[in-house]
Amino acid sequence: MDTINLSQKFALIQDYWNPRIAGELNDSYIKLVKLKGEFVWHQHEQEDELFLVVKGHLLIKLRDRDIHLNEGEFAIIPKGIEHLPIAEEEVQVLLLEPKTTVNTGDVQNERTVAGDQWI
């Protein structure tokens, strides 16, 4: 049982859209990621995904509406829902998702992270 300092962990992350594992909870990972710019439209067929904004502002576009998340707010994107994360400025996000979750979901491209990295 270790204490995780989010500020220290985020300081180690120097790139965007590349989630790092900070902890493990049952069959899920707690991941930390810095975001900036626009990601890709995608969905996760089998996994729900929690986005908790630690620092900054995150826009998550859905096909029928937009979700705006400020510091200290989170949203859960249910499995099968297409979404597009957008960060106009750098955002620090904590993700809680099943271990099987691929960051780009049903899309494979240059932003797909192969293999999980611990931080």
C-alpha positions, 0 to 999 in steps of 0.5 A, a space after each residue: 500500500 503506497 501513497 501516490 502523489 498526483 502532482 509528482 506523477 504528472 511532473 514525470 509525464 512529458 508527452 500527451 495522449 499517452 496514459 501511464 498506470 499509477 495504480 491497480 484496483 481489482 480488474 481496473 487500472 488508475 491511469 494518469 495522462 496529459 492531454 492537449 489538442 484533439 484526440 480521435 472519435 472512438 468508442 470502447 465496445 466492452 468498457 466504461 471509462 471514467 475521466 477525472 480532471 485533476 487540472 485544466 478543462 476537458 471537453 468531451 464531444 459526444 454525437 448528441 451533446 458536449 460534456 465540459 469538465 473542470 478541475 475536480 469534475 468527472 464523467 463516466 463514458 459508458 461502453 459503446 458511446 462514441 466520444 472525442 476528447 479535446 483539450 485546448 490547453 494542457 489538461 491533467 486527467 485521471 482515468 479509471 478503466 478496466 485493464 483491457 481498455 485500449 486508449 483509442 478503443 475501436 480505432 487503431 492509429 498512431 495514437 494507439 498505445 501498445 503495452 501499458 506503462 507504469 509511472 
